Amino acid sequence: MHNGFSNKAIQADIFFGIDMIDSNTGYGVGESGIIRKTTDSGLNWMPIIPPVINSYGGVSFLNNDTGIAVGPPSNIIQTYNGGMNWIIRNYSGDGLRNIDYVSESRAYAVGLSGIFRSTNGGMNWINVLNVPAANLFFLNNDTGTVVGNQGLILTTTYDAGISWYVRNMNLPVQFGDSSLFDVTFLNYFTGYICGNNGIVVKTTDAGFNWTLLPTGTITAFIGIYFTDNYNGTIVGNAGRILKTTNGGTSWENQISPILDPLDDVDFINQDTGWIVGFNGLIMKTTNGGLTKIYTNTISIPNVFALLQNYPNPFNPNTIINYELAITNFVKLIVYDVLGNEVAVLVNDKQSAGSYSVEFDGSGFASGVYFYKLEAGEFSETKRMVLLK
């Protein structure tokens, strides 16, 4: 079944980070004091006004109520009631890029001034290492990895960030600028890092050694997330989304009409995930991102409509556009000439807006197909031709 990334454009916001707590509740942060919250699985994103109107690069929540957001020039803010109120936390540094709220007692942040640690739940912060860094990931209070410019990889394993060990990717010289932007771990041994010039590397020995996973592109990848040993997603510049189902051995390019940078990706399980980026972009998938749905809710249509796919005939991909006048449960289904259902492109509740769905016909035989849109009492069917 196909039901991929759905995209909301929220004004002209630039989102730098997202943290989804569960299938319903999550937070996005970004430029000029942007903090948005959803409680309905991303259908709507409510604005939250922070106490300091500056950019926020990262956000991390322990639960629905308790979270921390950080950003340049020198912001650490904390909430205990789901973003209704925020407390400004003081620290000596600037340019914070990201945050990992690990437990009720422990939190870590990184930025231009280095690595910071709190041992009392975010109330006080100390600089444990004065090395500029871009991102971090902690498995628990003691074990974490930090990445940054020019291939910086630092790990701490036993003493909660007091001691740090430099790791080396040993990349070929042709990669040039090997700055790293995001890191994630599945367990103590297995982790992934992405960065500039299409860099994705993997460790299976707790970060001591890293293996290059070729992506076939020189795109800068900004965000990475793996849900298990097989399924992972990376996002980056020019709207690039790549997916793997074999632990990074090979990558499938997710065709995207979006050319804006994508900054972060977060999944709550193998199927359900979100991506955020420039121009207020928030995308959601409910099938691991195998196909994508793009929507613009800024201009609300006043009628329901199913438009002709383009191109038509097509090989192997085509775009189907439709419009929803009101929020409704939507089905978009593809049938063969015998009336057999061959693909379900949409099967979800969607808000009013204009949508574009990509249909990939690479696994189907040449011939005539029909696609049918159902939204409440509205129903319409159109014909398309796959020519190989």
C-alpha positions, 0 to 999 in steps of 0.5 A: 500500500502506498501512502507517503509524505504529506507536506504542509507549508506553514507561512514562510517558516524555516524549520531546523528541528523536529521531535515527535513524542508519539503518533500524535504529539510533536514539536518543530522549531526554527528561524525567528523564534518559531516553535510549533506543536501538533497534537493531532499527528501533524494535521494542524501545527499550533504556534507557541510563543517562546520567551526569547524571539531568536532562532531555535536549532533543536528541540528535545522532549522527555514526554508530552510536557517536559522539553528543552529548545536551544538555539543561537545566539545563546538560548536554552529554554525549558517547559514543564507544561507542553510549551504553555510556559517556558523558563530561560536557562542561563549558560556561558556560551553561544551558538547552540545547534542541538539538544538531547534531553536524555533523562529527568536528570541529564541533558546535553547540548552542542554548538559553536562553544562546544559541548554542554551538560546538565546533571539536574534536568536542564536547570544548570549547564557546564561546558565539558569540552570547548570544541565546536559541534553540530549535532549529538545523540545519546543512548543513555546518561553516559553514552553518546556521540557528537559530530561536527565540521571536517569529519569531527566524531567524538564519543563518550562511553563511561563517564557522562561526557567528562572524557571524549575520544576522537574517532576517524572515518578515514574517507578518501581524499576526494570527499573534500569538506567532510563536515558532519551534520547528524548522527543516530544510533540503534543500540550501543554498537550500531550507528549512522552519521550523515554529512556534506558531499553525500557522506553517510557512514556506519559503525558496528563497533560502538563508533571505533570504526566507520564504514562509508555507505555510498549514496551516489550523490554529492548532496549535503545530507542534514538529517538521518534516522534509522528505525531498525537495522534495515530501514533508514531515511536521510534528507538534505539540500535540494529536497533530497530524500533517500531511503534504505531497506538494507541497512544502508548498503543501497539507497533509493532516491525518493523523487521530489518536486521540492527543491528547498533544503530539508533539515531534520527527520524523525520517525516513531516507528518503521512506517510513520515519520516526519521531515521538516525544512525551508519554507515552512515545510512539514512532511509526513509519511505513514508507509516509511516514505515509499511514495510521497504526497505534497500539499499546500494548505495556504490557499484553500480550494472552494471545491473538490476536484480530481485533476488529470495526471501529468505526464500522461502517458507516463513511464514510470512516474506520474503526478496526480493532483487533487483538491479538498474543500474541507477536511475529510477522510480521503482514498485515492486508489489505482485500478487496472482495466479489469477493475482490480485494485492495484495500489492505494495511494492515499487512505487517511484523513487530510485537511483542506488543501491542494495535494500532489501524489506521485505514482510509481509504475515501475512495478506494473505492466504497460497499459491503461489504468484508472485512479479514483478519488473518494472524499466524503460524498465526492467521488471521481475517476480518471484514466491514465496510460503507462507506456514502457 
